[in-house]
């Protein structure tokens, strides 16, 4: 709970703490989209900026290099993440993406 901009009360279910990582899915995309919009409005970023110009280590000289800032919140980047929720393959696709501590490397190896 917040009062006058300060946290006055917090509650966590069993096994959860303030540091527990939880998936936020489209909530995070919405927040990031707002921040990107503000950066664009301030002239710090442009929708046409390419991802590889912002993160040069992802450059590959293929179609991946044409992904723009606009493609990411629109979910039209072509980054290949299998939405697999199979109990027989639990550490693939989105589950693996959520568990990784190195998202840059994950993205590097999951190209279209």
C-alpha positions in Angstrom: 0.0 0.0 0.0 1.2 3.5 -0.8 0.5 6.6 1.3 2.0 10.0 0.2 4.3 8.2 -2.2 5.8 5.8 0.4 5.2 2.1 0.9 3.3 1.7 4.1 2.3 -2.0 3.9 3.5 -5.0 1.9 2.2 -8.6 1.9 3.7 -11.7 0.1 2.3 -15.1 -0.2 4.1 -18.2 1.0 7.4 -18.6 -0.8 7.4 -15.0 -2.2 9.4 -12.0 -1.2 10.0 -8.5 -2.5 12.9 -9.9 -4.6 10.9 -12.8 -6.2 10.9 -12.6 -10.0 7.5 -12.9 -11.5 6.4 -12.9 -15.1 4.6 -9.7 -16.1 4.0 -10.5 -19.7 2.1 -7.8 -21.5 2.2 -5.5 -18.4 6.0 -5.1 -18.9 5.5 -4.6 -22.6 3.0 -1.8 -21.9 5.3 -0.1 -19.4 8.3 -0.4 -21.7 6.1 1.0 -24.5 5.3 4.0 -22.4 8.9 4.6 -21.6 9.9 4.2 -25.3 7.2 6.6 -26.2 8.6 9.2 -23.8 12.1 8.7 -25.1 10.7 9.2 -28.7 8.9 12.3 -27.6 12.1 13.7 -26.1 14.0 12.9 -29.3 16.3 10.4 -27.5 14.9 7.5 -29.6 13.1 7.0 -32.9 10.7 4.4 -34.0 12.9 3.7 -37.0 16.0 3.1 -34.9 17.3 -0.4 -35.5 17.8 -2.8 -32.5 21.3 -3.6 -33.6 22.3 0.1 -33.5 21.2 0.1 -29.8 22.7 -3.3 -29.0 25.5 -3.8 -31.5 26.5 -7.2 -30.1 23.3 -8.6 -31.7 24.4 -7.6 -35.2 24.3 -10.6 -37.6 24.1 -9.3 -41.2 20.8 -11.0 -41.8 17.1 -10.0 -41.6 17.4 -9.7 -37.8 19.4 -6.6 -38.3 16.4 -4.8 -39.7 14.3 -5.1 -36.5 13.3 -1.6 -35.4 12.2 0.0 -32.1 8.7 0.0 -33.5 8.8 -3.8 -34.1 9.4 -4.7 -30.5 6.3 -3.4 -28.7 4.2 -4.4 -31.8 5.5 -8.0 -31.3 6.5 -8.1 -35.0 10.2 -8.4 -34.6 10.4 -12.1 -35.6 12.4 -13.1 -32.5 11.8 -16.8 -32.3 10.5 -17.8 -28.9 8.4 -20.9 -28.8 5.4 -20.6 -26.4 5.7 -24.2 -25.3 4.1 -25.1 -22.0 4.6 -28.8 -22.3 5.3 -30.7 -19.0 7.6 -32.9 -20.9 9.8 -30.0 -22.2 9.6 -27.6 -19.3 12.7 -25.5 -20.0 12.1 -24.4 -23.6 10.5 -21.3 -25.1 9.1 -18.8 -22.8 9.9 -20.7 -19.6 13.6 -20.7 -20.6 13.5 -17.0 -21.4 12.0 -16.3 -18.0 14.6 -18.3 -16.2 17.6 -17.0 -18.0 20.0 -14.6 -16.2 21.4 -13.5 -19.6 18.6 -12.2 -21.8 21.0 -10.7 -24.3 22.5 -14.2 -25.0 19.0 -15.7 -25.2 17.9 -13.2 -27.8 21.2 -13.7 -29.7 20.5 -17.4 -30.1 16.7 -17.2 -30.8 16.8 -15.4 -34.1 14.1 -15.8 -36.7 
